[in-house]
Amino acid sequence: MAGEIIRKVITLFWFRLEVQEPIAEYIWFDYNDNINHSYMEGTWEDDEIENIVVDICYFP
């Protein structure tokens, strides 16, 4: 199972992102980074954004 996950991640980041036009740019968010609504989607109110930080970041 771990081998399959590693293979899928490599396929995603090495091959699939390179064939898109324009080439997709990926950004890694660190734990406790502030929420940036221009890069992130979520269910938060506009007045809450300055008090929310990244806890778990995942792919849909």
C-alpha positions, 0 to 999 in steps of 0.5 A: 500500500505504501508503494502504491501511494508513493507511485501515485504521488510521483506520477502526480508531481513528476508527470501530470503537472508537467503536461498541463499548459500552462505548467501548474505551480504547486505550493506547500503550506506549513503547519501554523501558516496563516490562511491565504484565501487566494490560494485556499478553499474552505468554509470560514467567515471573512472576519475569521481569516486572520485568526485561522492557521493551517492545521491539516492540508490535504488534496481533494 
